Each structure stands twice: as structure tokens, then as C-alpha cells.
Amino acid sequence: MSATSQILDFAGGSHTLPPEVRRHAERLLGDTLAVGAAGVGAPGEAPILATARAFGSGFDARLIGSDAMLPAASAAFVNGYRIHCLEWDAVHEPAVVHAMSVVTAALGAAIDRRGGCDAQEALTALAIGVDVAAGLGVAADSALTFFRPATAGVIGAALAIARIDGAPMADALGIAYSSAAGTMQAHVEGLETLPFQIANAARAAVVASDLAKAGFAGPKDALEGQFGYMTLFDQGDLSRYTTTLGERWLIAELSVKPFPSGRASHAALGALQGITAGTQRKRIELACPPLIRRLVGRPYKPHMTPAYARLCLPWLAALMLTDGRIDPRRFSAEHMADPKLAALAANVTLVADGNDDPNALFPQELRITFENGETKAHAIAHTLGSPENLLTAAQASAKYDLARELAPADADPRIFDDPLAYFTKAL
């Protein structure tokens, strides 16, 4: 049996989530909806919303964090942007895939359109979609060129929707693959086009399932074919993922992001939290794998975009030393040009650690050199928020408190208090 057939059988099969997997699915759903509500009004969100309203009429799916409704594909588009625009959404680190983002935005819109969903059915579809999205990343051994959270996410999300809507799985996968898009160029340039790629993938996933259900055909060898996913978008071995299908649930391996910034910044920021700006330091140096340097090793600029700043570790470190947290409201022209923050940022550098794995995010080591010549090294085996380095109750509460503070005052309180009921439209 081909790997594609195994994935399709898994996506359409009968599953009962193990209790621990279900707990992870509920926890991560709550985290994702919270950051989506916090993303309302973020930079770039207004034109995304305005454009989505122009896609077409109809009111069958909710927008996270507001009482507005749009057609399912348009709602998925807006919600995908809101979930990813603050760089606060969960990620499967070995896969380098924000696996919840596209799937939650697209599946939530599809559930709304049908008027609700049984909780177990919804969580199973969510876990399967996340599994496939992350699984494509697990199978890859090539460096990121295309934006994997979007290219893998659209496939996982389309299969999740097809599962609850009864659309032909093979066609949904093929159409989703034919819609896959997104490169790392927006990341390099630090633009809001990056979360747009998540938004676009969420919208495409809804359309892919709808087309498949309407009888539209998609390529049947979309993953392993001559011009399939594992040839064009990533190179690797799908069996690395498929050999444990249904046994190893990848949703249980996702990392929660404590800070609204690029995941690659979190190891250093977690180690710096609690160190005040007044501490007499001379230099901060992060020894890390090449992907970390590529993702967040960009230099500080006084006229950064917010999207660039969220991926600039020197400036993020300056914020952490000054505030003890990363607050998206500090990503303004006034704060980014602050000479005091600039001076702190100038003391932060990223250096090679000898690791040549193009997808590795850790281990890392933070070295702080003080004015008296003393150096302290903090070895970081696992990034804060990962399954091996879970957030404390206080850290998790701090994230939710900030998300509530950023979300509109009239956001549905169930997003924070009962996210599963919100997601499934339970009365």
C-alpha cells in the first residue's frame, strides 16, 4: 500500500482518541482560539477582513473574536490570518509546522456552516488534520523554501473538513495540493504576507473539500507523484510518518508559544525572562542551529515592520529585558525606534553551534557576559512551551491574560472559558 493510501485510510478511518490525546486536542484548541481572538485588529487584519467581505455574500460561519459572520471560505480566510498574525500559535517543532492554525480556521468554519458538530467528532477531525499537516513536515528532511505551515496545512485541513462533510478524501487531498502555495520570501522580508499565506491555505482547504463533494476531480498521486508534494515542496520519506499512523498522535507533540513572536526566538526569551535591563551585562550570545539564525537572526532596524520585529531576536531580547514579557502593542514605530531598546538590541548576537540539521530548533545555549568579565551559560535542551519543557501554570495564565486583554471586549467569552463548546457551537 502506498503512503498516500495509508494517509487517506487514516483520515477517513474510525478512531477513538485516547484520553490523553483528547486532552491535548482540547488544550491546543483553546490556545489557538485565544490567540485568534487576540489577533483582531492586528497589523494587516483590516484589509484581510475587507477583502474577505468582498468575496461573496452569506453568513454561515463566525469570525473569531467578533460577532460578524461570513461565508465559510471567507471566514476561514479571516480566522487563519487572525490565528497566525501575532506569531503566537502552536507549532510542531520537529516538523516546523504551525499545525493547528490552518486546520482550526478551516474546520471551525466548516463546522459553523453545518450548524455545529458533536464534540468527539470535531476533536477527532481536528487531531487528524493536525496529524497530516505535521506528518508531512516530519517526513521532510529538506530545508524550508516553501512556507510549510501553509503548504502542509492546506492538505491536513482539507482532509479534516472532508471527514466531517463526507467529501471524497482522495479528491479533497488532490485539490488541496493543487491549491498549495506560500514561500519563505515573506518571512525573509518581514511582511504580513506571511499570515496571509495561512489565511489563503484555510480558505483553499474549505474550497477543496467543497469541490470534491461537488464531484470535481483532483490529482490522485498528489503526494508521491512525479510532480507531487514530496518532489516539489519538500523532499524526504513519507514512511517516516506513515509507519506510526494512528499510534503516534502528533497533536500531542505540539509546542505552545508563550510569547507572540517567532518560535525560534522562544528558547532565548524564556532564558532571559526574569533578567532585568539594569543587570550589568556586556554581551548576550545565543549559540544555536542554522534554522534559528535563519529565522530570527536578522539585524535590528529602527524602522522595522511589526512582522519583521516579531522575527528579530535582538529586539525581542531587548523587549524581554525591559518589560519581562513580549507585548504586541510594543510593535509600533515609536517603540521600535526607541534608542534605549536599540542599545540593548546591539548587545545580542547569534552564533553557529556546529549543528548542521536544516530543520533543528534546539539544543541552544545562551551565554551572558557581564561587565566584570564573568560569563554565565544557560543550556537549553528544549524550548519553553514544548512537551519536554511545559509552561508552568503561571506562564500559561499569563499568556491567556494577555490574550484576553488584547481581544475585543465583546468577544464571545466561551473562546476563553469553554473553547470546545464555542468551536462545536454547543448550546
NURO-502886 format. One record per residue (C-alpha): residue in three letters; residue number from 1; x, y, z. Coordinates in steps of 0.25 Angstrom, whole numbers, plus 5000, padded with zeros to 4 digits. Layout:
BEGIN
node resn:ALA&resi:NUM&px:X&py:Y&pz:Z
...
END
This chain:
BEGIN
node resn:MET&resi:1&px:5000&py:5000&pz:5000
node resn:SER&resi:2&px:5005&py:5014&pz:4996
node resn:ALA&resi:3&px:5008&py:5024&pz:5007
node resn:THR&resi:4&px:4997&py:5033&pz:5001
node resn:SER&resi:5&px:4987&py:5021&pz:5002
node resn:GLN&resi:6&px:4991&py:5020&pz:5017
node resn:ILE&resi:7&px:4989&py:5034&pz:5020
node resn:LEU&resi:8&px:4975&py:5034&pz:5013
node resn:ASP&resi:9&px:4971&py:5022&pz:5020
node resn:PHE&resi:10&px:4975&py:5028&pz:5033
node resn:ALA&resi:11&px:4968&py:5041&pz:5030
node resn:GLY&resi:12&px:4955&py:5034&pz:5027
node resn:GLY&resi:13&px:4956&py:5023&pz:5037
node resn:SER&resi:14&px:4949&py:5020&pz:5050
node resn:HIS&resi:15&px:4956&py:5026&pz:5062
node resn:THR&resi:16&px:4954&py:5028&pz:5077
node resn:LEU&resi:17&px:4964&py:5038&pz:5082
node resn:PRO&resi:18&px:4972&py:5033&pz:5094
node resn:PRO&resi:19&px:4968&py:5041&pz:5107
node resn:GLU&resi:20&px:4982&py:5048&pz:5107
node resn:VAL&resi:21&px:4981&py:5051&pz:5092
node resn:ARG&resi:22&px:4967&py:5057&pz:5094
node resn:ARG&resi:23&px:4972&py:5066&pz:5106
node resn:HIS&resi:24&px:4984&py:5071&pz:5097
node resn:ALA&resi:25&px:4974&py:5074&pz:5086
node resn:GLU&resi:26&px:4965&py:5082&pz:5095
node resn:ARG&resi:27&px:4976&py:5089&pz:5101
node resn:LEU&resi:28&px:4982&py:5093&pz:5088
node resn:LEU&resi:29&px:4969&py:5097&pz:5082
node resn:GLY&resi:30&px:4967&py:5107&pz:5094
node resn:ASP&resi:31&px:4981&py:5112&pz:5092
node resn:THR&resi:32&px:4978&py:5114&pz:5077
node resn:LEU&resi:33&px:4965&py:5121&pz:5078
node resn:ALA&resi:34&px:4970&py:5130&pz:5089
node resn:VAL&resi:35&px:4982&py:5135&pz:5080
node resn:GLY&resi:36&px:4972&py:5137&pz:5069
node resn:ALA&resi:37&px:4963&py:5146&pz:5077
node resn:ALA&resi:38&px:4976&py:5154&pz:5081
node resn:GLY&resi:39&px:4979&py:5156&pz:5066
node resn:VAL&resi:40&px:4966&py:5164&pz:5064
node resn:GLY&resi:41&px:4971&py:5178&pz:5059
node resn:ALA&resi:42&px:4986&py:5173&pz:5058
node resn:PRO&resi:43&px:4994&py:5180&pz:5046
node resn:GLY&resi:44&px:4989&py:5175&pz:5033
node resn:GLU&resi:45&px:4976&py:5170&pz:5039
node resn:ALA&resi:46&px:4967&py:5181&pz:5034
node resn:PRO&resi:47&px:4970&py:5179&pz:5019
node resn:ILE&resi:48&px:4969&py:5164&pz:5020
node resn:LEU&resi:49&px:4955&py:5166&pz:5026
node resn:ALA&resi:50&px:4951&py:5176&pz:5016
node resn:THR&resi:51&px:4955&py:5167&pz:5005
node resn:ALA&resi:52&px:4948&py:5155&pz:5011
node resn:ARG&resi:53&px:4935&py:5163&pz:5011
node resn:ALA&resi:54&px:4936&py:5165&pz:4996
node resn:PHE&resi:55&px:4938&py:5150&pz:4993
node resn:GLY&resi:56&px:4923&py:5148&pz:4994
node resn:SER&resi:57&px:4910&py:5149&pz:5002
node resn:GLY&resi:58&px:4905&py:5139&pz:5012
node resn:PHE&resi:59&px:4906&py:5138&pz:5027
node resn:ASP&resi:60&px:4909&py:5124&pz:5031
node resn:ALA&resi:61&px:4922&py:5124&pz:5039
node resn:ARG&resi:62&px:4927&py:5133&pz:5051
node resn:LEU&resi:63&px:4939&py:5141&pz:5051
node resn:ILE&resi:64&px:4948&py:5138&pz:5064
node resn:GLY&resi:65&px:4947&py:5149&pz:5074
node resn:SER&resi:66&px:4935&py:5157&pz:5068
node resn:ASP&resi:67&px:4920&py:5155&pz:5065
node resn:ALA&resi:68&px:4922&py:5156&pz:5050
node resn:MET&resi:69&px:4919&py:5145&pz:5041
node resn:LEU&resi:70&px:4923&py:5142&pz:5026
node resn:PRO&resi:71&px:4923&py:5130&pz:5016
node resn:ALA&resi:72&px:4931&py:5118&pz:5021
node resn:ALA&resi:73&px:4942&py:5120&pz:5012
node resn:SER&resi:74&px:4943&py:5135&pz:5015
node resn:ALA&resi:75&px:4942&py:5133&pz:5030
node resn:ALA&resi:76&px:4953&py:5122&pz:5029
node resn:PHE&resi:77&px:4962&py:5133&pz:5022
node resn:VAL&resi:78&px:4960&py:5143&pz:5033
node resn:ASN&resi:79&px:4961&py:5134&pz:5044
node resn:GLY&resi:80&px:4974&py:5128&pz:5038
node resn:TYR&resi:81&px:4980&py:5141&pz:5038
node resn:ARG&resi:82&px:4976&py:5145&pz:5052
node resn:ILE&resi:83&px:4981&py:5132&pz:5057
node resn:HIS&resi:84&px:4995&py:5134&pz:5051
node resn:CYS&resi:85&px:4997&py:5149&pz:5050
node resn:LEU&resi:86&px:5003&py:5150&pz:5064
node resn:GLU&resi:87&px:5013&py:5138&pz:5063
node resn:TRP&resi:88&px:5006&py:5133&pz:5075
node resn:ASP&resi:89&px:5000&py:5120&pz:5070
node resn:ALA&resi:90&px:5005&py:5105&pz:5074
node resn:VAL&resi:91&px:5015&py:5098&pz:5066
node resn:HIS&resi:92&px:5021&py:5084&pz:5064
node resn:GLU&resi:93&px:5035&py:5087&pz:5065
node resn:PRO&resi:94&px:5042&py:5075&pz:5058
node resn:ALA&resi:95&px:5032&py:5077&pz:5046
node resn:VAL&resi:96&px:5034&py:5092&pz:5046
node resn:VAL&resi:97&px:5019&py:5093&pz:5044
node resn:HIS&resi:98&px:5009&py:5102&pz:5051
node resn:ALA&resi:99&px:4999&py:5090&pz:5050
node resn:MET&resi:100&px:4987&py:5096&pz:5058
node resn:SER&resi:101&px:4986&py:5109&pz:5050
node resn:VAL&resi:102&px:4980&py:5105&pz:5036
node resn:VAL&resi:103&px:4973&py:5093&pz:5042
node resn:THR&resi:104&px:4966&py:5101&pz:5053
node resn:ALA&resi:105&px:4962&py:5112&pz:5044
node resn:ALA&resi:106&px:4957&py:5104&pz:5033
node resn:LEU&resi:107&px:4950&py:5093&pz:5041
node resn:GLY&resi:108&px:4943&py:5103&pz:5050
node resn:ALA&resi:109&px:4937&py:5110&pz:5038
node resn:ALA&resi:110&px:4932&py:5096&pz:5032
node resn:ILE&resi:111&px:4926&py:5093&pz:5046
node resn:ASP&resi:112&px:4919&py:5106&pz:5047
node resn:ARG&resi:113&px:4913&py:5104&pz:5033
node resn:ARG&resi:114&px:4907&py:5091&pz:5036
node resn:GLY&resi:115&px:4901&py:5097&pz:5049
node resn:GLY&resi:116&px:4910&py:5090&pz:5059
node resn:CYS&resi:117&px:4917&py:5077&pz:5062
node resn:ASP&resi:118&px:4918&py:5066&pz:5072
node resn:ALA&resi:119&px:4930&py:5069&pz:5081
node resn:GLN&resi:120&px:4936&py:5056&pz:5079
node resn:GLU&resi:121&px:4935&py:5057&pz:5064
node resn:ALA&resi:122&px:4940&py:5071&pz:5064
node resn:LEU&resi:123&px:4953&py:5067&pz:5072
node resn:THR&resi:124&px:4956&py:5055&pz:5064
node resn:ALA&resi:125&px:4955&py:5062&pz:5051
node resn:LEU&resi:126&px:4964&py:5073&pz:5057
node resn:ALA&resi:127&px:4974&py:5063&pz:5062
node resn:ILE&resi:128&px:4974&py:5056&pz:5048
node resn:GLY&resi:129&px:4976&py:5069&pz:5041
node resn:VAL&resi:130&px:4987&py:5073&pz:5050
node resn:ASP&resi:131&px:4994&py:5060&pz:5049
node resn:VAL&resi:132&px:4994&py:5060&pz:5034
node resn:ALA&resi:133&px:4999&py:5075&pz:5034
node resn:ALA&resi:134&px:5010&py:5072&pz:5044
node resn:GLY&resi:135&px:5013&py:5058&pz:5038
node resn:LEU&resi:136&px:5017&py:5064&pz:5024
node resn:GLY&resi:137&px:5027&py:5072&pz:5032
node resn:VAL&resi:138&px:5032&py:5060&pz:5040
node resn:ALA&resi:139&px:5034&py:5053&pz:5027
node resn:ALA&resi:140&px:5043&py:5064&pz:5021
node resn:ASP&resi:141&px:5058&py:5066&pz:5022
node resn:SER&resi:142&px:5059&py:5078&pz:5013
node resn:ALA&resi:143&px:5061&py:5092&pz:5018
node resn:LEU&resi:144&px:5049&py:5101&pz:5017
node resn:THR&resi:145&px:5047&py:5108&pz:5004
node resn:PHE&resi:146&px:5032&py:5108&pz:5003
node resn:PHE&resi:147&px:5025&py:5112&pz:5015
node resn:ARG&resi:148&px:5022&py:5098&pz:5021
node resn:PRO&resi:149&px:5011&py:5103&pz:5031
node resn:ALA&resi:150&px:5002&py:5107&pz:5019
node resn:THR&resi:151&px:5006&py:5096&pz:5008
node resn:ALA&resi:152&px:5005&py:5085&pz:5018
node resn:GLY&resi:153&px:4994&py:5091&pz:5026
node resn:VAL&resi:154&px:4984&py:5092&pz:5014
node resn:ILE&resi:155&px:4985&py:5077&pz:5012
node resn:GLY&resi:156&px:4982&py:5074&pz:5026
node resn:ALA&resi:157&px:4971&py:5084&pz:5027
node resn:ALA&resi:158&px:4964&py:5079&pz:5015
node resn:LEU&resi:159&px:4964&py:5065&pz:5020
node resn:ALA&resi:160&px:4959&py:5069&pz:5033
node resn:ILE&resi:161&px:4947&py:5076&pz:5026
node resn:ALA&resi:162&px:4945&py:5065&pz:5016
node resn:ARG&resi:163&px:4944&py:5055&pz:5028
node resn:ILE&resi:164&px:4932&py:5063&pz:5035
node resn:ASP&resi:165&px:4925&py:5067&pz:5021
node resn:GLY&resi:166&px:4926&py:5054&pz:5015
node resn:ALA&resi:167&px:4934&py:5058&pz:5003
node resn:PRO&resi:168&px:4943&py:5049&pz:4995
node resn:MET&resi:169&px:4956&py:5048&pz:5002
node resn:ALA&resi:170&px:4965&py:5046&pz:4990
node resn:ASP&resi:171&px:4960&py:5057&pz:4982
node resn:ALA&resi:172&px:4960&py:5067&pz:4994
node resn:LEU&resi:173&px:4975&py:5064&pz:4996
node resn:GLY&resi:174&px:4978&py:5065&pz:4981
node resn:ILE&resi:175&px:4970&py:5079&pz:4980
node resn:ALA&resi:176&px:4977&py:5084&pz:4993
node resn:TYR&resi:177&px:4990&py:5080&pz:4988
node resn:SER&resi:178&px:4987&py:5087&pz:4975
node resn:SER&resi:179&px:4984&py:5100&pz:4983
node resn:ALA&resi:180&px:4996&py:5099&pz:4992
node resn:ALA&resi:181&px:5004&py:5112&pz:4992
node resn:GLY&resi:182&px:5013&py:5120&pz:5000
node resn:THR&resi:183&px:5028&py:5123&pz:5001
node resn:MET&resi:184&px:5038&py:5127&pz:5011
node resn:GLN&resi:185&px:5041&py:5141&pz:5004
node resn:ALA&resi:186&px:5030&py:5148&pz:5012
node resn:HIS&resi:187&px:5038&py:5143&pz:5025
node resn:VAL&resi:188&px:5051&py:5148&pz:5020
node resn:GLU&resi:189&px:5045&py:5162&pz:5017
node resn:GLY&resi:190&px:5037&py:5162&pz:5030
node resn:LEU&resi:191&px:5023&py:5165&pz:5024
node resn:GLU&resi:192&px:5009&py:5162&pz:5027
node resn:THR&resi:193&px:5008&py:5153&pz:5015
node resn:LEU&resi:194&px:5013&py:5142&pz:5024
node resn:PRO&resi:195&px:5000&py:5141&pz:5032
node resn:PHE&resi:196&px:4993&py:5143&pz:5019
node resn:GLN&resi:197&px:4998&py:5130&pz:5014
node resn:ILE&resi:198&px:4992&py:5123&pz:5026
node resn:ALA&resi:199&px:4979&py:5130&pz:5023
node resn:ASN&resi:200&px:4979&py:5126&pz:5008
node resn:ALA&resi:201&px:4982&py:5112&pz:5012
node resn:ALA&resi:202&px:4970&py:5112&pz:5021
node resn:ARG&resi:203&px:4961&py:5117&pz:5010
node resn:ALA&resi:204&px:4967&py:5107&pz:5000
node resn:ALA&resi:205&px:4964&py:5096&pz:5009
node resn:VAL&resi:206&px:4949&py:5099&pz:5010
node resn:VAL&resi:207&px:4948&py:5100&pz:4995
node resn:ALA&resi:208&px:4956&py:5087&pz:4993
node resn:SER&resi:209&px:4946&py:5079&pz:5001
node resn:ASP&resi:210&px:4934&py:5086&pz:4995
node resn:LEU&resi:211&px:4939&py:5084&pz:4981
node resn:ALA&resi:212&px:4942&py:5069&pz:4984
node resn:LYS&resi:213&px:4928&py:5068&pz:4990
node resn:ALA&resi:214&px:4922&py:5074&pz:4977
node resn:GLY&resi:215&px:4929&py:5064&pz:4968
node resn:PHE&resi:216&px:4941&py:5071&pz:4964
node resn:ALA&resi:217&px:4953&py:5062&pz:4962
node resn:GLY&resi:218&px:4967&py:5065&pz:4968
node resn:PRO&resi:219&px:4980&py:5058&pz:4965
node resn:LYS&resi:220&px:4981&py:5044&pz:4971
node resn:ASP&resi:221&px:4996&py:5044&pz:4973
node resn:ALA&resi:222&px:4998&py:5057&pz:4979
node resn:LEU&resi:223&px:5008&py:5054&pz:4990
node resn:GLU&resi:224&px:5017&py:5043&pz:4983
node resn:GLY&resi:225&px:5015&py:5046&pz:4968
node resn:GLN&resi:226&px:5025&py:5051&pz:4958
node resn:PHE&resi:227&px:5021&py:5066&pz:4962
node resn:GLY&resi:228&px:5015&py:5062&pz:4975
node resn:TYR&resi:229&px:5017&py:5069&pz:4989
node resn:MET&resi:230&px:5029&py:5061&pz:4993
node resn:THR&resi:231&px:5036&py:5065&pz:4980
node resn:LEU&resi:232&px:5033&py:5079&pz:4978
node resn:PHE&resi:233&px:5030&py:5085&pz:4992
node resn:ASP&resi:234&px:5039&py:5076&pz:5001
node resn:GLN&resi:235&px:5048&py:5065&pz:5000
node resn:GLY&resi:236&px:5048&py:5053&pz:5009
node resn:ASP&resi:237&px:5042&py:5040&pz:5013
node resn:LEU&resi:238&px:5027&py:5039&pz:5015
node resn:SER&resi:239&px:5029&py:5025&pz:5022
node resn:ARG&resi:240&px:5036&py:5033&pz:5034
node resn:TYR&resi:241&px:5022&py:5038&pz:5037
node resn:THR&resi:242&px:5012&py:5027&pz:5032
node resn:THR&resi:243&px:5019&py:5015&pz:5040
node resn:THR&resi:244&px:5013&py:5020&pz:5053
node resn:LEU&resi:245&px:4999&py:5025&pz:5047
node resn:GLY&resi:246&px:4988&py:5024&pz:5058
node resn:GLU&resi:247&px:4998&py:5020&pz:5068
node resn:ARG&resi:248&px:5006&py:5033&pz:5070
node resn:TRP&resi:249&px:4997&py:5045&pz:5070
node resn:LEU&resi:250&px:5005&py:5057&pz:5066
node resn:ILE&resi:251&px:4995&py:5067&pz:5073
node resn:ALA&resi:252&px:5001&py:5062&pz:5086
node resn:GLU&resi:253&px:5015&py:5067&pz:5082
node resn:LEU&resi:254&px:5011&py:5081&pz:5079
node resn:SER&resi:255&px:5018&py:5093&pz:5086
node resn:VAL&resi:256&px:5010&py:5104&pz:5091
node resn:LYS&resi:257&px:5017&py:5118&pz:5089
node resn:PRO&resi:258&px:5017&py:5126&pz:5102
node resn:PHE&resi:259&px:5021&py:5139&pz:5094
node resn:PRO&resi:260&px:5015&py:5146&pz:5082
node resn:SER&resi:261&px:5028&py:5145&pz:5074
node resn:GLY&resi:262&px:5035&py:5135&pz:5064
node resn:ARG&resi:263&px:5036&py:5121&pz:5071
node resn:ALA&resi:264&px:5051&py:5121&pz:5068
node resn:SER&resi:265&px:5052&py:5133&pz:5078
node resn:HIS&resi:266&px:5046&py:5126&pz:5090
node resn:ALA&resi:267&px:5058&py:5118&pz:5095
node resn:ALA&resi:268&px:5066&py:5131&pz:5097
node resn:LEU&resi:269&px:5054&py:5139&pz:5102
node resn:GLY&resi:270&px:5050&py:5128&pz:5112
node resn:ALA&resi:271&px:5064&py:5128&pz:5118
node resn:LEU&resi:272&px:5064&py:5143&pz:5118
node resn:GLN&resi:273&px:5051&py:5145&pz:5125
node resn:GLY&resi:274&px:5053&py:5150&pz:5139
node resn:ILE&resi:275&px:5067&py:5157&pz:5136
node resn:THR&resi:276&px:5065&py:5172&pz:5137
node resn:ALA&resi:277&px:5070&py:5182&pz:5128
node resn:GLY&resi:278&px:5078&py:5188&pz:5139
node resn:THR&resi:279&px:5087&py:5176&pz:5141
node resn:GLN&resi:280&px:5101&py:5180&pz:5137
node resn:ARG&resi:281&px:5103&py:5171&pz:5124
node resn:LYS&resi:282&px:5113&py:5174&pz:5113
node resn:ARG&resi:283&px:5108&py:5164&pz:5103
node resn:ILE&resi:284&px:5097&py:5153&pz:5101
node resn:GLU&resi:285&px:5101&py:5142&pz:5091
node resn:LEU&resi:286&px:5092&py:5131&pz:5086
node resn:ALA&resi:287&px:5099&py:5118&pz:5081
node resn:CYS&resi:288&px:5088&py:5111&pz:5072
node resn:PRO&resi:289&px:5086&py:5103&pz:5060
node resn:PRO&resi:290&px:5085&py:5109&pz:5046
node resn:LEU&resi:291&px:5070&py:5110&pz:5045
node resn:ILE&resi:292&px:5069&py:5118&pz:5058
node resn:ARG&resi:293&px:5079&py:5128&pz:5052
node resn:ARG&resi:294&px:5072&py:5128&pz:5038
node resn:LEU&resi:295&px:5058&py:5131&pz:5045
node resn:VAL&resi:296&px:5061&py:5141&pz:5056
node resn:GLY&resi:297&px:5076&py:5145&pz:5054
node resn:ARG&resi:298&px:5072&py:5157&pz:5046
node resn:PRO&resi:299&px:5078&py:5170&pz:5050
node resn:TYR&resi:300&px:5071&py:5181&pz:5058
node resn:LYS&resi:301&px:5066&py:5193&pz:5049
node resn:PRO&resi:302&px:5059&py:5206&pz:5055
node resn:HIS&resi:303&px:5048&py:5205&pz:5044
node resn:MET&resi:304&px:5044&py:5191&pz:5045
node resn:THR&resi:305&px:5031&py:5185&pz:5041
node resn:PRO&resi:306&px:5023&py:5178&pz:5052
node resn:ALA&resi:307&px:5025&py:5165&pz:5045
node resn:TYR&resi:308&px:5040&py:5167&pz:5044
node resn:ALA&resi:309&px:5041&py:5171&pz:5058
node resn:ARG&resi:310&px:5034&py:5158&pz:5063
node resn:LEU&resi:311&px:5045&py:5151&pz:5056
node resn:CYS&resi:312&px:5057&py:5160&pz:5061
node resn:LEU&resi:313&px:5063&py:5153&pz:5073
node resn:PRO&resi:314&px:5072&py:5165&pz:5077
node resn:TRP&resi:315&px:5060&py:5174&pz:5078
node resn:LEU&resi:316&px:5051&py:5163&pz:5085
node resn:ALA&resi:317&px:5062&py:5161&pz:5095
node resn:ALA&resi:318&px:5063&py:5176&pz:5098
node resn:LEU&resi:319&px:5048&py:5176&pz:5100
node resn:MET&resi:320&px:5048&py:5164&pz:5109
node resn:LEU&resi:321&px:5059&py:5170&pz:5117
node resn:THR&resi:322&px:5052&py:5183&pz:5119
node resn:ASP&resi:323&px:5037&py:5178&pz:5121
node resn:GLY&resi:324&px:5039&py:5164&pz:5125
node resn:ARG&resi:325&px:5029&py:5160&pz:5114
node resn:ILE&resi:326&px:5026&py:5162&pz:5099
node resn:ASP&resi:327&px:5014&py:5171&pz:5097
node resn:PRO&resi:328&px:5009&py:5172&pz:5083
node resn:ARG&resi:329&px:5005&py:5187&pz:5086
node resn:ARG&resi:330&px:5020&py:5190&pz:5087
node resn:PHE&resi:331&px:5022&py:5187&pz:5072
node resn:SER&resi:332&px:5019&py:5201&pz:5068
node resn:ALA&resi:333&px:5028&py:5211&pz:5060
node resn:GLU&resi:334&px:5030&py:5219&pz:5073
node resn:HIS&resi:335&px:5035&py:5207&pz:5081
node resn:MET&resi:336&px:5043&py:5200&pz:5070
node resn:ALA&resi:337&px:5051&py:5213&pz:5069
node resn:ASP&resi:338&px:5054&py:5215&pz:5084
node resn:PRO&resi:339&px:5069&py:5217&pz:5086
node resn:LYS&resi:340&px:5069&py:5210&pz:5099
node resn:LEU&resi:341&px:5063&py:5197&pz:5093
node resn:ALA&resi:342&px:5073&py:5199&pz:5081
node resn:ALA&resi:343&px:5085&py:5200&pz:5090
node resn:LEU&resi:344&px:5080&py:5187&pz:5097
node resn:ALA&resi:345&px:5078&py:5180&pz:5084
node resn:ALA&resi:346&px:5092&py:5184&pz:5079
node resn:ASN&resi:347&px:5098&py:5174&pz:5090
node resn:VAL&resi:348&px:5091&py:5162&pz:5085
node resn:THR&resi:349&px:5097&py:5153&pz:5075
node resn:LEU&resi:350&px:5094&py:5139&pz:5069
node resn:VAL&resi:351&px:5106&py:5129&pz:5066
node resn:ALA&resi:352&px:5107&py:5116&pz:5060
node resn:ASP&resi:353&px:5107&py:5104&pz:5069
node resn:GLY&resi:354&px:5112&py:5093&pz:5060
node resn:ASN&resi:355&px:5099&py:5087&pz:5057
node resn:ASP&resi:356&px:5096&py:5085&pz:5042
node resn:ASP&resi:357&px:5082&py:5079&pz:5043
node resn:PRO&resi:358&px:5074&py:5089&pz:5034
node resn:ASN&resi:359&px:5061&py:5087&pz:5042
node resn:ALA&resi:360&px:5066&py:5087&pz:5056
node resn:LEU&resi:361&px:5062&py:5097&pz:5066
node resn:PHE&resi:362&px:5070&py:5092&pz:5078
node resn:PRO&resi:363&px:5078&py:5090&pz:5086
node resn:GLN&resi:364&px:5083&py:5104&pz:5089
node resn:GLU&resi:365&px:5092&py:5111&pz:5099
node resn:LEU&resi:366&px:5090&py:5125&pz:5104
node resn:ARG&resi:367&px:5103&py:5132&pz:5109
node resn:ILE&resi:368&px:5103&py:5145&pz:5116
node resn:THR&resi:369&px:5116&py:5153&pz:5119
node resn:PHE&resi:370&px:5115&py:5163&pz:5130
node resn:GLU&resi:371&px:5123&py:5176&pz:5131
node resn:ASN&resi:372&px:5133&py:5169&pz:5141
node resn:GLY&resi:373&px:5137&py:5159&pz:5131
node resn:GLU&resi:374&px:5128&py:5147&pz:5137
node resn:THR&resi:375&px:5121&py:5139&pz:5127
node resn:LYS&resi:376&px:5109&py:5130&pz:5130
node resn:ALA&resi:377&px:5104&py:5120&pz:5121
node resn:HIS&resi:378&px:5089&py:5114&pz:5120
node resn:ALA&resi:379&px:5088&py:5101&pz:5113
node resn:ILE&resi:380&px:5074&py:5100&pz:5106
node resn:ALA&resi:381&px:5071&py:5086&pz:5102
node resn:HIS&resi:382&px:5056&py:5088&pz:5099
node resn:THR&resi:383&px:5049&py:5101&pz:5096
node resn:LEU&resi:384&px:5040&py:5107&pz:5106
node resn:GLY&resi:385&px:5025&py:5102&pz:5103
node resn:SER&resi:386&px:5030&py:5089&pz:5097
node resn:PRO&resi:387&px:5025&py:5075&pz:5102
node resn:GLU&resi:388&px:5038&py:5074&pz:5109
node resn:ASN&resi:389&px:5038&py:5088&pz:5115
node resn:LEU&resi:390&px:5024&py:5091&pz:5118
node resn:LEU&resi:391&px:5019&py:5104&pz:5122
node resn:THR&resi:392&px:5016&py:5106&pz:5137
node resn:ALA&resi:393&px:5002&py:5109&pz:5142
node resn:ALA&resi:394&px:5006&py:5123&pz:5144
node resn:GLN&resi:395&px:5013&py:5124&pz:5130
node resn:ALA&resi:396&px:5000&py:5119&pz:5123
node resn:SER&resi:397&px:4991&py:5128&pz:5131
node resn:ALA&resi:398&px:5000&py:5140&pz:5127
node resn:LYS&resi:399&px:4998&py:5136&pz:5112
node resn:TYR&resi:400&px:4983&py:5135&pz:5114
node resn:ASP&resi:401&px:4982&py:5148&pz:5122
node resn:LEU&resi:402&px:4990&py:5156&pz:5111
node resn:ALA&resi:403&px:4981&py:5149&pz:5100
node resn:ARG&resi:404&px:4968&py:5153&pz:5107
node resn:GLU&resi:405&px:4974&py:5167&pz:5109
node resn:LEU&resi:406&px:4977&py:5168&pz:5094
node resn:ALA&resi:407&px:4964&py:5162&pz:5089
node resn:PRO&resi:408&px:4951&py:5171&pz:5087
node resn:ALA&resi:409&px:4943&py:5174&pz:5100
node resn:ASP&resi:410&px:4931&py:5167&pz:5093
node resn:ALA&resi:411&px:4938&py:5155&pz:5088
node resn:ASP&resi:412&px:4930&py:5142&pz:5092
node resn:PRO&resi:413&px:4935&py:5138&pz:5106
node resn:ARG&resi:414&px:4934&py:5124&pz:5102
node resn:ILE&resi:415&px:4946&py:5125&pz:5094
node resn:PHE&resi:416&px:4954&py:5126&pz:5107
node resn:ASP&resi:417&px:4945&py:5119&pz:5117
node resn:ASP&resi:418&px:4939&py:5108&pz:5109
node resn:PRO&resi:419&px:4946&py:5107&pz:5095
node resn:LEU&resi:420&px:4941&py:5093&pz:5091
node resn:ALA&resi:421&px:4927&py:5098&pz:5093
node resn:TYR&resi:422&px:4930&py:5110&pz:5085
node resn:PHE&resi:423&px:4936&py:5102&pz:5074
node resn:THR&resi:424&px:4925&py:5092&pz:5072
node resn:LYS&resi:425&px:4914&py:5102&pz:5074
node resn:ALA&resi:426&px:4909&py:5095&pz:5086
node resn:LEU&resi:427&px:4897&py:5101&pz:5092
END
